[in-house]
């Protein structure tokens, strides 16, 4: 279990996260939704140890970053590193024994090619494969379904469900509510740096309806489409 207590983050005078209190349980999939700029990615980076913050993050996994796999929205790759070399690099960083990357290449990626030449979806699948090869207890997936083909989306959904069954702690974000509905045990609504709403599975439909009403409002009518 990971507990966030009064977690805040500011860039100069702009407060991005404001006193976040959150409990992430093992064996559960936690979803975060919110508009662009709500603070989702910043929250994920703070938990992953990539951003300094105020407040505290308590976890039995110490150091947390050594047992955490983070999938960013837009994974970055060096220009002259192949997919296979990238997987090996991450395994070397954890001092893991040699693995059969071809057998575990479930997305059929061209591992011999430079990763920088991959499409957006292929880059995401390579980065996801890499963190799945490592012995992580916590997985933070920032928009794992974005830019990925529908077949791979089904595979990713199955992976998330498998991680849950293995007792892993999973935190994901998505702009596609249906993908969260298929995978999450609880969904949190992040607005202006604060958790303003949470719902378990029984409340997902109501949360989606509230978000739809708030987000759409009269925007479409204002276009006066004919």
C-alpha positions in Angstrom: 0.0 0.0 0.0 1.2 3.5 -0.9 -0.1 6.5 1.0 0.2 10.1 -0.2 -0.2 12.7 2.5 -0.7 16.3 1.7 1.3 16.0 -1.5 1.8 19.4 -3.2 3.9 20.6 -6.1 4.4 24.1 -7.4 6.3 25.6 -10.3 7.2 29.1 -9.2 3.9 30.7 -8.2 1.8 28.1 -10.0 0.5 25.3 -7.7 0.0 22.2 -9.8 -0.9 19.8 -6.9 -2.6 21.0 -3.8 -2.6 18.7 -0.7 -3.3 15.4 -2.4 -4.3 12.6 -0.1 -4.5 9.2 -1.7 -4.2 5.5 -0.7 -3.1 3.1 -3.4 -3.7 -0.5 -2.4 -1.9 -3.6 -3.6 -4.0 -5.8 -5.9 -6.1 -2.9 -7.0 -6.1 -0.8 -10.2 -6.6 2.9 -9.5 -7.6 5.3 -12.2 -7.1 9.1 -12.5 -9.2 11.2 -14.7 -9.1 15.0 -15.3 -8.8 17.7 -17.9 -5.5 18.5 -19.5 -3.5 20.5 -17.0 -5.3 19.0 -14.0 -2.0 17.7 -12.7 -2.2 13.9 -13.6 1.3 13.6 -15.1 2.9 15.8 -12.4 1.3 13.5 -9.8 2.7 10.4 -11.5 6.2 11.9 -11.7 6.2 12.8 -8.0 5.2 9.2 -7.1 7.9 7.9 -9.4 10.5 10.1 -7.8 11.1 12.2 -10.9 9.9 15.5 -9.3 10.5 17.1 -5.9 7.4 17.7 -3.9 6.0 18.8 -0.5 4.2 16.3 1.7 5.0 12.6 2.0 4.7 9.4 0.1 4.8 6.3 2.4 5.4 2.8 1.1 6.7 -0.6 2.3 8.7 -0.7 -0.9 12.0 1.1 -0.2 13.4 2.7 -2.1 10.1 2.9 -4.0 11.7 3.9 -7.3 13.6 0.6 -7.4 10.3 -1.4 -7.4 8.3 0.9 -9.6 7.7 0.8 -13.3 6.7 4.2 -14.9 5.2 4.4 -18.4 5.2 8.1 -19.5 2.8 9.5 -22.0 5.6 10.1 -24.5 8.5 7.7 -23.9 11.9 9.1 -24.9 14.6 7.0 -26.6 18.2 7.9 -27.5 18.5 8.3 -31.3 21.0 5.4 -31.8 19.6 2.7 -29.6 17.6 -0.3 -31.0 14.6 -1.7 -29.3 16.6 -4.7 -28.2 19.3 -2.5 -26.7 16.8 -0.5 -24.9 15.3 -3.6 -23.2 18.8 -4.7 -22.3 19.7 -1.3 -20.9 16.8 -1.3 -18.5 17.6 -4.9 -17.4 21.2 -4.0 -16.9 20.2 -1.1 -14.7 18.4 -3.6 -12.4 21.3 -6.1 -12.7 19.0 -8.7 -14.1 20.2 -11.9 -15.8 20.0 -12.2 -19.6 16.4 -12.6 -20.9 14.9 -14.0 -24.1 13.6 -10.7 -25.5 12.2 -12.4 -28.6 10.0 -14.7 -26.6 8.7 -11.8 -24.6 8.2 -9.5 -27.5 4.4 -9.9 -27.3 3.7 -6.8 -29.4 5.9 -8.1 -32.3 8.1 -5.0 -32.3 11.1 -4.8 -34.7 13.7 -4.9 -32.0 16.5 -4.6 -34.5 15.4 -1.1 -35.5 16.3 2.1 -33.8 13.6 2.9 -31.2 13.5 6.5 -32.3 12.2 5.5 -35.7 9.2 3.7 -34.1 5.7 5.1 -34.4 4.1 6.7 -31.3 2.2 3.5 -30.5 5.3 1.3 -31.0 7.3 3.5 -28.7 4.7 3.1 -26.0 4.6 -0.7 -26.4 8.4 -0.9 -26.2 8.5 1.2 -23.0 5.7 -0.9 -21.5 7.4 -4.2 -22.4 10.6 -2.9 -20.7 8.9 -2.2 -17.4 7.1 -5.5 -17.5 10.4 -7.3 -17.8 11.5 -5.9 -14.4 10.5 -7.2 -11.0 8.3 -4.2 -10.2 5.6 -4.2 -7.5 4.1 -0.8 -8.5 3.1 0.3 -12.0 2.2 3.8 -13.0 0.8 4.0 -16.6 0.2 7.5 -18.0 -2.2 7.2 -20.9 -1.2 3.6 -21.8 -4.0 3.3 -24.4 -3.3 6.6 -26.2 -1.9 6.2 -29.7 -2.1 2.4 -29.6 -4.0 0.2 -32.1 -7.2 -1.5 -30.9 -5.6 -5.0 -30.8 -2.8 -3.8 -28.6 -5.3 -2.0 -26.4 -7.0 -5.3 -25.7 -3.6 -6.8 -24.8 -2.8 -3.9 -22.5 -6.1 -4.3 -20.8 -5.3 -8.0 -20.2 -1.9 -7.1 -18.9 -3.4 -4.6 -16.3 -5.9 -7.3 -15.2 -3.0 -9.8 -14.8 -1.0 -7.3 -12.7 -4.1 -6.9 -10.4 -4.3 -10.7 -10.0 -0.6 -10.8 -9.1 -1.2 -8.3 -6.2 0.6 -5.4 -7.9 -0.3 -1.8 -7.2 -1.4 -0.1 -10.4 -2.2 3.5 -11.1 -3.3 4.6 -14.6 -4.7 7.6 -16.4 -6.8 7.7 -19.6 -8.8 10.2 -21.6 -11.0 7.3 -22.7 -13.4 6.5 -19.8 -14.4 3.1 -21.2 -10.8 1.8 -20.8 -10.8 2.8 -17.1 -14.2 1.2 -16.7 -12.8 -2.1 -18.1 -9.7 -2.1 -15.8 -10.1 0.0 -12.7 -11.4 -0.8 -9.2 -11.6 2.8 -8.2 -11.4 6.1 -10.2 -10.4 9.5 -8.8 -11.3 12.8 -10.4 -8.4 15.3 -10.3 -9.4 18.9 -10.8 -7.0 21.9 -10.4 -4.5 19.8 -8.5 -7.0 18.3 -6.0 -8.9 15.0 -5.8 -12.5 16.2 -5.8 -14.3 13.0 -6.4 -13.8 9.2 -6.2 -16.0 6.3 -7.3 -15.8 2.5 -7.0 -17.1 0.3 -9.8 -20.8 0.8 -8.7 -20.4 4.5 -9.2 -18.5 4.6 -12.5 -21.6 5.3 -14.6 -22.6 8.2 -12.4 -19.1 9.7 -12.4 -19.0 9.4 -16.2 -22.4 11.1 -16.5 -21.3 13.9 -14.2 -18.1 14.4 -16.1 -19.9 14.4 -19.4 -22.4 17.0 -18.3 -19.7 19.2 -16.8 -17.4 18.9 -19.8 -19.8 19.2 -22.6 -22.3 21.6 -21.1 -23.7 23.8 -23.9 -20.5 23.8 -26.0 -22.1 21.8 -28.9 -25.2 24.0 -29.0 -23.0 27.1 -29.1 -21.7 26.0 -32.5 -25.2 26.2 -33.9 -24.5 23.3 -36.3 -26.9 23.0 -39.2 
